Amino acid sequence: MYKEIIKPSIILFLVCAVITGALAYVAAVTKPIIAENDKLAKQEAMAEVLPEAKSFSDPVSFEALEKEGFPVTGTIKNIYVAPDCGFVVEVTTKGYGGEVNMMVGIGNDKTVKGVKLTSHNETPGLGAKAANPEFVEQYLGPIPEGGFVVVKGASKSDSEIEAVSGATISSRAVTKGVTEAVNLIDYIIDEDAAATLNTLAGGN
């Protein structure tokens, strides 16, 4: 009885305990490494969309912005302040394949400096083209009156964004993210709310 049932059960329990312990150890060791890699990836993306910046503040979260009365929606995740240069807004929208995460760099002169998709699950060869430079570069330059609008076919003005062929949903998702970022920076600059934002970011 002992050899047939109890002994194998004990052995199985010990094996499971060892494996569980090993997995927990690996997770504990790799967690800070993964976090540091994510942080570095974000810093690289911020430097790419706002190349004039020499440094960035700590992130100011959606919750902190909402609490202080900033006009934010759930699309906004974080905002980073680049002293004397501008802002980087981290946004998440819903595309065809799921979440579309991006960074939008906007200068103090209300000029979109850069847009970068940091992660997405859009369809390869279709919606994934929304991450290509030729698409996101359409947003660069002074913020147009009335914001951006997605159109099918060639754009006829700075406010029109030519959709990726066969991927209107993805195109609109990116445009929504850029628009939300632009609206937030418009408010910060027009309402002279930079001082409040700097306080939230840990500045003086």
PATITI-883135 format. One record per residue (C-alpha): residue number from 0; x, y, z. Coordinates in nm, 3 decimals. Layout:
<recs>
+-----+---------+---------+---------+
! pos !       u !       v !       w !
+-----+---------+---------+---------+
! NUM !       X !       Y !       Z !
...
+-----+---------+---------+---------+
</recs>
This chain:
<recs>
+-----+---------+---------+---------+
! pos !       u !       v !       w !
+-----+---------+---------+---------+
!   0 !   0.000 !   0.000 !   0.000 !
!   1 !   0.276 !   0.245 !   0.103 !
!   2 !   0.488 !   0.164 !  -0.199 !
!   3 !   0.196 !   0.172 !  -0.441 !
!   4 !   0.019 !   0.493 !  -0.335 !
!   5 !   0.178 !   0.698 !  -0.056 !
!   6 !   0.541 !   0.686 !  -0.166 !
!   7 !   0.470 !   0.798 !  -0.528 !
!   8 !   0.245 !   1.074 !  -0.393 !
!   9 !   0.521 !   1.202 !  -0.165 !
!  10 !   0.771 !   1.195 !  -0.448 !
!  11 !   0.530 !   1.379 !  -0.679 !
!  12 !   0.465 !   1.639 !  -0.408 !
!  13 !   0.837 !   1.697 !  -0.357 !
!  14 !   0.899 !   1.727 !  -0.731 !
!  15 !   0.617 !   1.982 !  -0.762 !
!  16 !   0.748 !   2.175 !  -0.462 !
!  17 !   1.097 !   2.192 !  -0.610 !
!  18 !   0.966 !   2.304 !  -0.950 !
!  19 !   0.739 !   2.567 !  -0.792 !
!  20 !   1.025 !   2.697 !  -0.583 !
!  21 !   1.252 !   2.715 !  -0.886 !
!  22 !   0.993 !   2.904 !  -1.088 !
!  23 !   0.935 !   3.148 !  -0.802 !
!  24 !   1.309 !   3.207 !  -0.776 !
!  25 !   1.344 !   3.268 !  -1.150 !
!  26 !   1.049 !   3.508 !  -1.143 !
!  27 !   1.199 !   3.699 !  -0.851 !
!  28 !   1.534 !   3.727 !  -1.027 !
!  29 !   1.397 !   3.826 !  -1.369 !
!  30 !   1.124 !   4.067 !  -1.253 !
!  31 !   1.357 !   4.364 !  -1.185 !
!  32 !   1.546 !   4.291 !  -1.508 !
!  33 !   1.223 !   4.298 !  -1.709 !
!  34 !   1.114 !   4.618 !  -1.533 !
!  35 !   1.447 !   4.784 !  -1.609 !
!  36 !   1.430 !   4.676 !  -1.975 !
!  37 !   1.077 !   4.819 !  -2.002 !
!  38 !   1.199 !   5.145 !  -1.850 !
!  39 !   1.487 !   5.166 !  -2.097 !
!  40 !   1.255 !   5.091 !  -2.389 !
!  41 !   1.024 !   5.373 !  -2.281 !
!  42 !   1.314 !   5.614 !  -2.247 !
!  43 !   1.435 !   5.525 !  -2.596 !
!  44 !   1.085 !   5.577 !  -2.738 !
!  45 !   1.053 !   5.914 !  -2.562 !
!  46 !   1.391 !   6.027 !  -2.694 !
!  47 !   1.279 !   5.926 !  -3.042 !
!  48 !   0.952 !   6.121 !  -3.040 !
!  49 !   1.100 !   6.428 !  -2.870 !
!  50 !   1.466 !   6.432 !  -2.976 !
!  51 !   1.531 !   6.786 !  -2.849 !
!  52 !   1.473 !   6.677 !  -2.489 !
!  53 !   1.774 !   6.627 !  -2.264 !
!  54 !   1.579 !   6.467 !  -1.980 !
!  55 !   1.230 !   6.361 !  -1.881 !
!  56 !   1.035 !   6.380 !  -1.556 !
!  57 !   0.889 !   6.084 !  -1.377 !
!  58 !   0.555 !   5.978 !  -1.525 !
!  59 !   0.238 !   6.157 !  -1.419 !
!  60 !  -0.041 !   5.900 !  -1.432 !
!  61 !  -0.395 !   5.926 !  -1.563 !
!  62 !  -0.523 !   5.900 !  -1.206 !
!  63 !  -0.310 !   6.192 !  -1.088 !
!  64 !  -0.415 !   6.405 !  -1.385 !
!  65 !  -0.782 !   6.325 !  -1.337 !
!  66 !  -0.764 !   6.407 !  -0.967 !
!  67 !  -0.624 !   6.753 !  -1.047 !
!  68 !  -0.898 !   6.824 !  -1.300 !
!  69 !  -0.707 !   6.773 !  -1.623 !
!  70 !  -0.939 !   6.679 !  -1.914 !
!  71 !  -0.822 !   6.320 !  -1.962 !
!  72 !  -0.988 !   6.003 !  -2.078 !
!  73 !  -0.883 !   5.645 !  -2.019 !
!  74 !  -0.681 !   5.667 !  -2.340 !
!  75 !  -0.411 !   5.865 !  -2.157 !
!  76 !  -0.177 !   5.647 !  -1.951 !
!  77 !   0.104 !   5.882 !  -1.851 !
!  78 !   0.257 !   6.214 !  -1.940 !
!  79 !   0.626 !   6.301 !  -1.910 !
!  80 !   0.760 !   6.656 !  -1.893 !
!  81 !   1.073 !   6.752 !  -2.083 !
!  82 !   1.186 !   7.080 !  -1.917 !
!  83 !   1.204 !   7.378 !  -2.156 !
!  84 !   1.118 !   7.152 !  -2.449 !
!  85 !   0.777 !   6.990 !  -2.438 !
!  86 !   0.594 !   6.678 !  -2.339 !
!  87 !   0.563 !   6.309 !  -2.420 !
!  88 !   0.221 !   6.153 !  -2.379 !
!  89 !   0.182 !   5.778 !  -2.344 !
!  90 !  -0.154 !   5.662 !  -2.479 !
!  91 !  -0.338 !   5.336 !  -2.537 !
!  92 !  -0.622 !   5.297 !  -2.786 !
!  93 !  -0.817 !   5.003 !  -2.924 !
!  94 !  -0.725 !   4.890 !  -3.271 !
!  95 !  -0.846 !   4.605 !  -3.490 !
!  96 !  -0.633 !   4.346 !  -3.311 !
!  97 !  -0.645 !   4.484 !  -2.957 !
!  98 !  -0.454 !   4.751 !  -2.769 !
!  99 !  -0.236 !   4.996 !  -2.957 !
! 100 !   0.024 !   5.158 !  -2.731 !
! 101 !   0.213 !   5.466 !  -2.844 !
! 102 !   0.421 !   5.765 !  -2.746 !
! 103 !   0.345 !   6.112 !  -2.880 !
! 104 !   0.600 !   6.391 !  -2.850 !
! 105 !   0.466 !   6.747 !  -2.857 !
! 106 !   0.671 !   7.064 !  -2.823 !
! 107 !   0.591 !   7.375 !  -2.622 !
! 108 !   0.513 !   7.541 !  -2.957 !
! 109 !   0.223 !   7.298 !  -3.011 !
! 110 !   0.409 !   7.106 !  -3.277 !
! 111 !   0.387 !   6.728 !  -3.298 !
! 112 !   0.750 !   6.618 !  -3.298 !
! 113 !   0.711 !   6.243 !  -3.317 !
! 114 !   0.473 !   5.947 !  -3.294 !
! 115 !   0.586 !   5.594 !  -3.220 !
! 116 !   0.382 !   5.277 !  -3.172 !
! 117 !   0.551 !   5.088 !  -2.891 !
! 118 !   0.333 !   4.776 !  -2.911 !
! 119 !   0.029 !   4.651 !  -3.100 !
! 120 !  -0.140 !   4.339 !  -3.237 !
! 121 !  -0.259 !   4.477 !  -3.569 !
! 122 !  -0.274 !   4.253 !  -3.875 !
! 123 !   0.068 !   4.203 !  -4.042 !
! 124 !   0.076 !   4.361 !  -4.386 !
! 125 !  -0.236 !   4.569 !  -4.315 !
! 126 !  -0.298 !   4.742 !  -3.982 !
! 127 !   0.062 !   4.688 !  -3.878 !
! 128 !   0.157 !   4.942 !  -4.145 !
! 129 !   0.019 !   5.210 !  -3.912 !
! 130 !   0.350 !   5.180 !  -3.725 !
! 131 !   0.552 !   5.261 !  -4.037 !
! 132 !   0.725 !   5.601 !  -4.062 !
! 133 !   0.537 !   5.695 !  -4.381 !
! 134 !   0.208 !   5.674 !  -4.190 !
! 135 !   0.296 !   5.830 !  -3.852 !
! 136 !   0.492 !   6.113 !  -4.014 !
! 137 !   0.160 !   6.249 !  -4.139 !
! 138 !   0.097 !   6.382 !  -3.786 !
! 139 !   0.422 !   6.577 !  -3.762 !
! 140 !   0.414 !   6.955 !  -3.763 !
! 141 !   0.193 !   7.226 !  -3.614 !
! 142 !  -0.133 !   7.100 !  -3.467 !
! 143 !  -0.402 !   7.179 !  -3.729 !
! 144 !  -0.714 !   7.375 !  -3.643 !
! 145 !  -0.992 !   7.127 !  -3.572 !
! 146 !  -0.750 !   6.838 !  -3.514 !
! 147 !  -0.693 !   6.533 !  -3.731 !
! 148 !  -0.940 !   6.334 !  -3.940 !
! 149 !  -0.883 !   6.003 !  -4.120 !
! 150 !  -0.966 !   5.995 !  -4.490 !
! 151 !  -0.960 !   5.728 !  -4.757 !
! 152 !  -0.742 !   5.828 !  -5.046 !
! 153 !  -0.489 !   6.107 !  -5.066 !
! 154 !  -0.504 !   6.375 !  -4.798 !
! 155 !  -0.567 !   6.731 !  -4.914 !
! 156 !  -0.468 !   6.924 !  -4.601 !
! 157 !  -0.250 !   6.895 !  -4.290 !
! 158 !  -0.554 !   6.793 !  -4.086 !
! 159 !  -0.631 !   6.492 !  -4.307 !
! 160 !  -0.460 !   6.161 !  -4.235 !
! 161 !  -0.452 !   5.918 !  -4.525 !
! 162 !  -0.566 !   5.582 !  -4.391 !
! 163 !  -0.360 !   5.270 !  -4.445 !
! 164 !  -0.524 !   5.085 !  -4.732 !
! 165 !  -0.753 !   4.815 !  -4.594 !
! 166 !  -0.685 !   4.918 !  -4.234 !
! 167 !  -0.914 !   5.209 !  -4.152 !
! 168 !  -0.974 !   5.085 !  -3.797 !
! 169 !  -0.602 !   5.078 !  -3.721 !
! 170 !  -0.558 !   5.421 !  -3.879 !
! 171 !  -0.839 !   5.565 !  -3.667 !
! 172 !  -0.695 !   5.405 !  -3.353 !
! 173 !  -0.362 !   5.579 !  -3.400 !
! 174 !  -0.534 !   5.906 !  -3.489 !
! 175 !  -0.746 !   5.883 !  -3.175 !
! 176 !  -0.433 !   5.839 !  -2.963 !
! 177 !  -0.257 !   6.136 !  -3.122 !
! 178 !  -0.571 !   6.347 !  -3.090 !
! 179 !  -0.610 !   6.267 !  -2.719 !
! 180 !  -0.246 !   6.360 !  -2.661 !
! 181 !  -0.282 !   6.684 !  -2.856 !
! 182 !  -0.598 !   6.781 !  -2.668 !
! 183 !  -0.424 !   6.732 !  -2.335 !
! 184 !  -0.122 !   6.943 !  -2.432 !
! 185 !  -0.352 !   7.211 !  -2.578 !
! 186 !  -0.521 !   7.235 !  -2.239 !
! 187 !  -0.193 !   7.244 !  -2.046 !
! 188 !  -0.053 !   7.526 !  -2.260 !
! 189 !  -0.374 !   7.729 !  -2.309 !
! 190 !  -0.483 !   7.707 !  -1.946 !
! 191 !  -0.131 !   7.768 !  -1.812 !
! 192 !  -0.145 !   7.438 !  -1.625 !
! 193 !   0.223 !   7.354 !  -1.669 !
! 194 !   0.305 !   7.457 !  -1.310 !
! 195 !   0.052 !   7.210 !  -1.172 !
! 196 !   0.184 !   6.940 !  -1.400 !
! 197 !   0.544 !   7.007 !  -1.294 !
! 198 !   0.441 !   6.971 !  -0.931 !
! 199 !   0.277 !   6.637 !  -1.006 !
! 200 !   0.592 !   6.532 !  -1.191 !
! 201 !   0.809 !   6.609 !  -0.889 !
! 202 !   0.946 !   6.939 !  -1.020 !
! 203 !   0.957 !   7.278 !  -0.853 !
+-----+---------+---------+---------+
</recs>
